Amino acid sequence: MSHRIELVEVSPRDGLQNEPGFFPTPDKIELITRALVTGITRIEVASFVHPGRVPQMADAEAVVAALPKRDRQEVTYIGLVLNKRGALRAFETQVHELGAVISASDGFGTRNQGRTSDETLEDAIEIIRLAKEHGRSAQATISVAFGCPFDGEIAPARVADLARRVAAAGPREIAIADTIGVGVPTQVKAVMAAVKAAVPGLPIRAHFHDTRNTAIANAWAAVESGATTIDASIGGIGGCPFAPNATGNVASEDVQYMLQRSGVETGIRLDGLIETAKWLGVKMNRQLPGLVSRAGGFPK
């Protein structure tokens, strides 16, 4: 198990994409800026997708244009893209890294991306190639890696095969995502083992949703199994517009508390995450799912 884990903050993209109404552009910029102040150095800032499909991301270019200018050695701004059109939009902005998405199932791929599983793999390979040509880094996330709302069970061998095939394109890492929050720790360990065997030496990132209250346990199982990076969302906000009943991501402050108390370094300030989660709750006019932002850190 690593004694240092990288957290990728996903609240500005995966966190907000399922929110009703429209979260104002200045507030998105402030959310990202606040996250940077906590010590986060890798952050999903937007997705370059059709605004008709994900209205919350219609201001992607405006958000990225207003962000503090940062060298990629200091901070990595990530833009999610699903195809070549999205990649070309992202190249016109200051994002440092492109995130591609491969669906582990045909059912989710056709509803989320209008593509079969193998076609999403082809798209990801093209995105990685284009990113390299434009001097950007790229990574790939395998969605519904622990179960699909339409096709049911996903075999670890299927996830491993997709990882092996996309690894040939040279992404900086591969992520396994529990898009609908069905995974449990034993399953996380099985999928991690299969993927590590398929792509030895390639870093693995893990992405968990807390739909069934297993995300924090799954995040720890991933860390124990050798994941180098964990995705999390301030306040635990999030969800997927194309997955029924998919709720928020694991909360950044909850993950940070767990890692910090376990002696795992991240370089992130827990008090800053708690403060930002409270600010975000006020902006959203509701109590957010994250627990540590309500209870606070370890008692003084």
Secondary structure, DSSP 8 states (H G I E B T S, - for coil): --SB-EEEE-IIIIITTT-SS---HHHHHHHHHHHHHTT--EEEEEE-S-TTT-GGGTTHHHHHHHS----TTT-EEEEE-SSHHHHHHHHTS---EEEEEEESSHHHHHHHTSS-HHHHHHHHHHHHHHHHHTT-EEEEEEETTT-BTTTB---HHHHHHHHHHHHTT--S-EEEEETTS---HHHHHHHHHHHHHHSTTS-EEEEEB-TTS-HHHHHHHHHHTT-SEEEEBGGG----TTSTT---B-BHHHHHHHHHHTT-B-S--HHHHHHHHHHHHHHHTS--S-SHHHH-SS--
